[in-house]
Amino acid sequence: MKILISPAKSLDLERAIPVNSFTTPVFLTTAVKVNKKLATCSKDELKRLMAISEKLADLNYERYQDFQEDHHTGNSRQAVFTFNGDVYDGLDVYNIAPDNYEILQQKLRILSGLYGILKPFDLIQPYRLEMGTKLAIGENKNLYELWKAKITENLNEEIKEDDLLINLASNEYFKAVNKKEIKAKIVSPVFKDFKNGKLKVISFYAKKARGAMVKYIIEQNAKTIDDIKNFNYMNYKFSEKESTNRLTPTFVR
């Protein structure tokens, strides 16, 4: 089983990391090329390209200038301990038992506009680059063209026969995967909450639930769709009624 999640715009660059082990991003050479392109952009160009504030443009301009090809613990942090958004609040990785780190490293993959795809303990440097950014790299008109074949091939190399790919990424990031070429069954859990008497997908809660689903899979070492249906973190429960088919199990609370 492999699990896909999105990265986060917010980064935690201060909290102490509870592990010393690390790995290197598989597409680091390509990430260096992407960063070199970004490093040629002025602050105003970054502001327009990414639709961000002047303050964020200043911050990320400096990050692109400071980016180093050699990733080590002096200039980089393990990805899963660096991203700091709603999904990662739900994942709550600092409270995952160290005994489960091997399962975490084996199963979880993080999609990235800069690095393509990351293992949890891959070292990354601070960056901001959404997958949907219209940045041309060489002959590739955008990041989807750059990454789709690479990401899909990498996943297929790791996926075993009759395996599951659990899609907990946003639509923006999952579009970087060629679904037709993936060898595994793709399972896309849905999370709904009652609001004003109706069940709805509420983005804030759904993002946290995606992270909690990752934590559940890791802690329970879930292997099958039926295992996933037993997910009960954050008071969510599987709903047969709301599930349109076996590959889109829906959880409600």
C-alpha positions in Angstrom: 0.0 0.0 0.0 1.0 3.6 -0.8 -0.7 6.7 0.6 -0.5 10.1 -1.2 -1.0 13.4 0.5 -0.3 17.0 -0.5 2.5 19.2 1.0 1.6 22.4 3.0 2.3 26.0 2.4 3.1 26.5 6.1 6.4 25.2 7.3 7.8 24.3 10.8 11.5 25.2 10.7 12.0 25.4 14.5 10.6 22.4 16.3 13.2 19.7 17.3 13.0 16.6 15.1 12.8 13.3 17.1 14.9 11.3 14.6 18.4 11.5 13.2 17.7 9.2 10.2 17.0 10.7 6.8 16.8 9.9 3.1 17.4 11.9 -0.1 14.6 12.9 -2.5 14.6 10.6 -5.6 14.2 13.6 -8.0 16.7 16.0 -6.3 18.5 16.7 -9.5 15.3 17.8 -11.2 14.4 19.9 -8.1 17.7 21.7 -8.4 16.8 22.6 -12.0 13.4 23.9 -10.9 14.9 26.0 -8.2 17.5 27.5 -10.6 14.5 28.7 -12.7 12.8 30.2 -9.7 16.1 31.8 -8.6 16.1 33.8 -11.9 12.7 35.4 -11.0 12.6 38.8 -9.4 10.5 39.4 -6.3 7.8 41.1 -8.4 7.8 38.2 -10.9 7.3 35.7 -8.0 4.5 37.8 -6.6 2.7 37.7 -9.9 3.5 34.1 -10.7 2.3 32.7 -7.3 -0.3 35.4 -6.5 1.3 36.0 -3.1 1.9 39.1 -1.0 5.0 41.2 -1.1 6.1 39.8 2.2 5.8 36.2 1.0 7.6 37.1 -2.3 10.5 38.6 -0.3 10.7 35.4 1.9 10.6 33.0 -1.0 13.0 35.0 -3.2 15.6 34.6 -0.4 14.8 30.9 -0.1 15.4 30.3 -3.8 18.6 32.2 -3.7 19.8 30.2 -0.6 18.8 26.8 -1.9 21.7 24.3 -2.0 22.0 21.2 -4.1 23.7 19.3 -1.2 20.9 18.4 1.3 22.1 17.7 4.8 20.8 18.1 8.3 22.5 21.5 8.6 20.4 23.1 5.8 17.4 20.7 5.5 14.7 18.9 7.5 12.8 15.7 7.1 9.7 16.5 5.0 7.1 15.0 7.3 8.4 17.1 10.2 8.5 20.3 8.1 5.1 20.7 6.4 2.7 22.2 8.9 -0.8 22.5 7.5 -4.2 21.1 8.4 -3.4 17.6 7.0 -0.3 17.5 9.1 -2.2 18.6 12.2 -4.4 15.5 11.6 -1.4 13.3 11.0 0.2 14.5 14.3 3.5 12.8 13.4 5.2 13.9 16.6 2.8 11.6 18.4 3.4 8.6 16.2 5.4 5.9 18.0 9.0 5.5 16.8 8.2 1.8 16.3 5.9 2.9 13.5 8.4 5.1 11.6 9.4 2.2 9.3 5.8 1.7 8.2 5.4 5.5 7.8 8.5 5.7 5.6 7.4 2.6 3.6 3.7 3.7 2.9 3.5 7.5 2.9 4.4 9.6 -0.2 4.1 13.4 -0.3 3.5 15.1 -3.7 5.5 18.3 -4.2 5.8 21.0 -6.8 9.5 21.4 -6.2 10.6 17.8 -5.4 8.0 15.8 -7.3 7.4 13.1 -4.8 8.9 12.7 -1.3 9.3 10.0 1.3 8.5 11.2 4.9 12.2 11.3 5.9 13.5 12.9 2.7 15.4 16.0 3.5 13.9 19.2 2.1 14.8 22.9 2.2 12.3 25.6 2.8 10.3 26.4 -0.3 6.9 27.4 -1.6 5.7 26.1 -5.0 2.2 24.8 -5.6 1.8 22.1 -8.2 -0.7 24.3 -10.1 1.9 27.1 -10.6 2.2 27.9 -14.3 6.0 27.7 -14.4 7.7 26.5 -17.6 10.8 24.3 -17.1 12.7 23.5 -20.3 10.3 22.0 -22.8 7.6 21.5 -20.1 4.9 24.1 -20.2 4.1 23.6 -16.5 4.8 21.5 -13.5 2.3 18.9 -14.4 4.1 18.2 -17.6 7.4 18.1 -15.8 6.3 15.7 -13.0 3.5 13.5 -14.2 5.5 10.8 -15.9 8.2 10.8 -13.3 5.8 10.6 -10.4 3.7 7.8 -12.0 6.7 5.8 -12.9 8.2 6.1 -9.4 4.9 5.0 -7.8 4.6 2.0 -10.2 8.2 0.9 -9.3 7.2 0.7 -5.7 3.7 -0.7 -6.0 3.2 -4.4 -5.7 0.7 -6.6 -7.6 -2.8 -6.1 -6.3 -1.7 -3.2 -4.2 -3.7 -0.2 -3.1 -3.0 3.5 -3.7 -4.8 5.5 -1.1 -5.4 9.0 -2.5 -5.6 11.6 0.3 -4.1 14.4 -1.8 -6.0 17.5 -3.0 -7.2 17.5 -6.6 -4.5 20.0 -7.5 -1.8 17.6 -6.5 -3.4 14.3 -7.5 -3.6 15.6 -11.1 0.2 15.1 -11.1 -0.5 11.4 -11.2 -1.4 9.6 -14.4 -4.3 7.6 -13.0 -4.7 5.5 -16.2 -1.1 4.2 -15.9 -1.1 3.4 -12.2 -1.0 -0.4 -11.6 -2.8 -0.3 -8.3 -6.4 0.1 -7.3 -6.9 3.8 -6.4 -9.0 4.3 -3.2 -10.1 7.9 -2.5 -11.7 8.3 0.9 -14.3 11.1 1.4 -15.0 12.8 4.7 -18.3 14.6 5.4 -19.7 16.5 8.4 -23.2 17.5 9.3 -23.8 21.2 8.8 -27.3 22.8 8.9 -28.8 19.4 8.9 -27.0 18.2 5.8 -23.9 16.2 5.2 -21.2 18.2 3.4 -17.4 18.0 2.7 -16.1 20.9 4.8 -12.5 21.6 3.6 -11.0 22.4 7.0 -12.3 19.2 8.6 -11.7 17.1 5.6 -8.0 18.1 5.4 -7.5 17.1 9.1 -9.4 13.9 8.5 -7.0 13.0 5.6 -4.1 13.4 8.0 -5.9 11.3 10.6 -6.5 8.6 8.1 -2.8 8.4 7.4 -2.1 8.1 11.1 -4.7 5.4 11.4 -3.3 3.4 8.5 0.2 3.6 10.0 -0.8 2.8 13.5 -3.1 -0.1 12.6 -0.8 -1.2 9.7 -4.0 -1.3 7.5 -3.6 -3.3 4.4 -7.0 -3.7 2.8 -10.1 -1.6 2.0 -12.0 -3.4 4.7 -9.2 -2.3 7.2 -9.6 1.3 6.1 -13.4 1.1 6.6 -12.7 0.6 10.3 -11.2 4.1 10.5 -12.7 5.9 13.6 -10.3 8.7 14.4 -11.8 12.2 15.1 -15.2 10.5 15.6 -15.6 9.6 11.9 -17.3 6.4 10.9 -17.7 4.6 7.6 -21.1 5.1 6.0 -22.3 2.4 3.5 -25.2 4.7 2.5 -23.0 7.6 1.6 -20.3 5.6 -0.2 -20.9 5.7 -3.9 -18.7 2.7 -4.6 -16.0 0.5 -2.9 -13.2 2.7 -4.1 -14.6 5.9 -2.6 -15.4 4.9 1.0 -17.2 7.8 2.8 -16.8 8.6 6.4 -19.3 10.8 8.3 -19.6 12.4 11.7 
